[in-house]
């Protein structure tokens, strides 16, 4: 039977005041930081190993698909097509409060303070240096009291098919709606409506996202990719 969650940790997940430097919470961060260090220093490893290391950070107990004898590395890598890609270095506090959808791509040097749940929807793309802060502190200094006082947080939700530009900062309690685009360098202080483009500090709506352009077809990019794939296939022994 699993251990009952402490009241202090339950408060943290609800976004209420809690004590981050209690032995329990500090231990969870130490575990995460060790897992993150292994991930960031893994070097040139296989896609399978990279997925395994990420699951060590996030606490995902899902077993990896079997590695069949005789399969090539490319064939094995194809089994992880829908797993998120997180470029190192990556930084977070707990890891277990981060939920990534299929096909998510997170570029270099992302920081996620996951005091509360941070959810990122399928096929969403992050530029480099994106920072998601679900953690915050009381404004009253007599309550805040450095490492001796309590802190709190707010859940962050980024919808499916979003594009978050480089060096964007998302503050606690924010929802970025499906299909939205956040311009590079923006600070998101309010919810972003689905299928809108926002930018600035604080981020403000610029316009709606264009839809139905089929640019991958009209530009010839998709046809070029298909030709390259066909050529590569024909050259295989």
Protein Blocks (a to p, Z undefined) as FASTA:
>chain_A
ZZdddfklmmmmnopacdfkbfklmmmmmmmmmmmmmmmmnopadfklmmmmmmmmnopa
bdcddddehiafklmmmmmmmpccdddddddfklmmpccdehiacdehiacdffbacddd
ehiacdehiacdfbdcdfblklnnpmmbccddddddddehiacdehiacdehiacdehia
cdehiacfbdcdehiacedjddddfbdcdehklmmmmnommmmmmmmmmmmmmmpZZ
